[in-house]
Amino acid sequence: MKNRLIATFLMSLGLSLLMSCWVTFLNLGWSDRFFWQWMNAFRLAWPAAAVIAFFLGPPVQRATLFLSARLP
């Protein structure tokens, strides 16, 4: 369980940080408000990403094992 929580924490941190940056950039471009809007988007996205990653982790692992066993 400890490994699952750490993996969830790290994966959700990285993905939400990068995705919120990308989407903020697409919406605003480089502007004087970019950093603050990005941090606000990240602040809202990270908890959602952590919950989603925690609950989707086991089914994704099972699907990965299933697919990797059947692919050449």
VMD Tcl script that draws the C-alpha trace (Angstrom):
set ca {
  {0.00 0.00 0.00}
  {2.87 2.39 0.78}
  {4.35 1.89 -2.70}
  {0.95 2.47 -4.29}
  {0.47 5.74 -2.40}
  {3.96 6.98 -3.29}
  {3.51 6.04 -6.95}
  {0.10 7.73 -7.02}
  {1.54 10.86 -5.41}
  {4.46 11.11 -7.85}
  {2.52 10.24 -11.00}
  {-0.35 12.61 -10.21}
  {2.12 15.38 -9.32}
  {4.05 15.07 -12.58}
  {1.08 14.64 -14.86}
  {-1.06 17.38 -13.34}
  {1.89 19.80 -13.27}
  {2.73 19.25 -16.94}
  {-0.82 18.98 -18.24}
  {-2.00 22.09 -16.38}
  {1.01 23.96 -17.81}
  {0.19 22.81 -21.33}
  {-3.52 23.60 -21.16}
  {-2.86 26.99 -19.53}
  {-0.39 27.78 -22.29}
  {-2.88 26.77 -24.97}
  {-5.55 28.98 -23.41}
  {-3.44 32.05 -22.52}
  {-0.15 31.80 -24.36}
  {2.82 33.44 -22.66}
  {1.37 36.33 -20.71}
  {2.01 38.15 -17.48}
  {-0.76 36.06 -15.88}
  {0.57 32.71 -17.12}
  {2.41 31.55 -14.00}
  {-0.40 32.43 -11.59}
  {-3.09 30.91 -13.79}
  {-0.97 27.79 -14.23}
  {-0.46 27.41 -10.48}
  {-4.18 27.90 -9.89}
  {-5.01 25.23 -12.48}
  {-2.41 22.90 -10.96}
  {-3.79 23.47 -7.45}
  {-7.22 22.39 -8.65}
  {-6.01 19.53 -10.86}
  {-3.63 17.73 -8.54}
  {-6.16 16.43 -5.99}
  {-8.43 15.19 -8.77}
  {-5.49 13.54 -10.54}
  {-4.39 11.85 -7.30}
  {-7.83 10.37 -6.63}
  {-8.23 9.23 -10.24}
  {-4.73 7.70 -10.34}
  {-5.30 5.90 -7.04}
  {-8.51 4.25 -8.20}
  {-7.48 3.61 -11.81}
  {-4.05 2.26 -10.92}
  {-5.04 -1.36 -10.19}
  {-7.30 -1.81 -13.27}
  {-4.62 -0.26 -15.49}
  {-2.02 -2.63 -14.04}
  {-4.27 -5.62 -14.68}
  {-4.97 -4.45 -18.24}
  {-1.25 -3.96 -18.82}
  {-0.45 -7.46 -17.61}
  {-3.27 -8.90 -19.71}
  {-2.15 -7.10 -22.87}
  {1.56 -7.70 -22.41}
  {0.95 -11.44 -21.99}
  {-0.88 -11.56 -25.31}
  {1.24 -9.28 -27.47}
  {4.29 -10.64 -29.28}
}
mol new
graphics top color blue
foreach p $ca { graphics top sphere $p radius 0.5 }
foreach p [lrange $ca 0 end-1] q [lrange $ca 1 end] { graphics top cylinder $p $q radius 0.2 }
display resetview
